[in-house]
Amino acid sequence: SWISIFSDCYPVIDNHPAFTPNITERISDIQTLFHTKDLNTARKLLAKYDVKYLFVDKSMKSGLTWTGEDDGLLFLTRNNETFKKVFKYPSIQIWEINLDE
């Protein structure tokens, strides 16, 4: 995946499901993560998979994942203690995740 090519990080779900352990559980967790507005739930799932960065592109914000700025995890990125925008381009945003208390 692009994530692993350009960083030392790995996506929670790889493009090749055969390389993703516990794929069913991961898909369920990602659906919960993307749609929750509960910061504690989001933080637990981010910690579970040791997520360091959140990649958001235009298609995700335009109906693929969310339909508005106030939907689920997109709403939670307003919490600057947990989410820090480290890259913004017209069609891409990357948020660094801080789970330290």
C-alpha positions as MATLAB code, in Angstrom:
seq = 'SWISIFSDCYPVIDNHPAFTPNITERISDIQTLFHTKDLNTARKLLAKYDVKYLFVDKSMKSGLTWTGEDDGLLFLTRNNETFKKVFKYPSIQIWEINLDE';
ca = [
       0.000    0.000    0.000;
       1.039    3.646   -0.405;
       1.123    4.028    3.350;
       3.749    1.357    3.867;
       5.746    2.458    0.809;
       6.180    6.050    2.001;
       6.346    5.515    5.758;
       7.250    2.955    8.369;
       3.522    2.529    9.110;
       1.099   -0.097    7.889;
      -2.610    0.260    7.151;
      -5.109   -1.414    9.464;
      -6.517   -3.175    6.395;
      -4.181   -3.981    3.513;
      -5.279   -3.842   -0.126;
      -4.772   -7.597   -0.192;
      -7.120   -9.184    2.375;
      -4.974  -12.317    2.456;
      -2.257  -10.233    4.144;
      -4.623   -8.804    6.763;
      -5.037  -10.927    9.907;
      -8.516  -11.065   11.465;
      -9.982   -9.228    8.470;
     -13.624   -9.518    9.598;
     -12.872   -8.049   13.026;
     -10.777   -5.276   11.482;
     -13.500   -4.308    9.003;
     -16.025   -4.133   11.837;
     -13.663   -2.049   13.978;
     -12.930    0.342   11.116;
     -16.646    0.820   10.466;
     -17.143    1.587   14.161;
     -14.132    3.923   14.186;
     -15.193    5.875   11.106;
     -18.756    6.357   12.339;
     -18.349    6.987   16.063;
     -18.579   10.438   17.603;
     -17.410    9.065   20.942;
     -13.798   10.081   21.517;
     -13.159    7.255   24.006;
     -14.362    4.617   21.524;
     -12.208    6.140   18.776;
      -9.139    6.319   21.003;
      -9.539    2.658   22.072;
      -9.742    1.476   18.472;
      -6.848    3.679   17.370;
      -4.756    2.259   20.227;
      -5.828   -1.319   19.455;
      -4.251   -1.059   16.001;
      -1.446    1.315   17.013;
      -2.654    3.908   14.500;
      -0.264    6.834   14.230;
      -1.778    8.645   11.232;
      -5.216    9.068    9.680;
      -5.332    9.554    5.904;
      -8.469   11.270    4.541;
      -9.044   11.934    0.860;
     -11.725   13.771   -1.077;
     -13.699   10.626   -1.925;
     -13.911    9.678    1.775;
     -15.321   13.125    2.599;
     -17.705   13.058   -0.378;
     -19.794   10.013    0.419;
     -17.428    7.024    0.389;
     -17.053    7.183    4.170;
     -18.750   10.380    5.364;
     -21.350   12.776    3.956;
     -20.472   15.856    5.993;
     -17.832   17.499    8.194;
     -19.825   16.532   11.300;
     -19.924   12.797   10.550;
     -18.240   10.315   12.874;
     -14.465   10.359   13.124;
     -14.273   13.393   10.851;
     -16.106   15.325   13.569;
     -13.637   14.051   16.188;
     -10.610   15.411   14.304;
     -11.564   18.772   15.829;
     -10.107   17.501   19.094;
      -6.585   18.960   18.856;
      -5.315   16.947   21.806;
      -5.800   13.689   19.893;
      -5.648   14.800   16.247;
      -3.075   17.150   14.715;
      -3.335   17.989   11.009;
       0.162   17.485    9.599;
      -0.627   17.670    5.877;
      -3.340   19.371    3.869;
      -3.737   19.504    0.145;
      -7.021   20.291   -1.632;
      -7.940   16.601   -1.900;
      -5.913   15.024    0.949;
      -5.521   15.483    4.689;
      -3.240   13.575    7.037;
      -3.813   13.705   10.786;
      -1.223   12.600   13.347;
      -2.748   10.665   16.224;
      -1.695   11.433   19.807;
      -2.932    8.848   22.311;
      -0.706    9.978   25.181;
      -2.758   11.125   28.147;
];
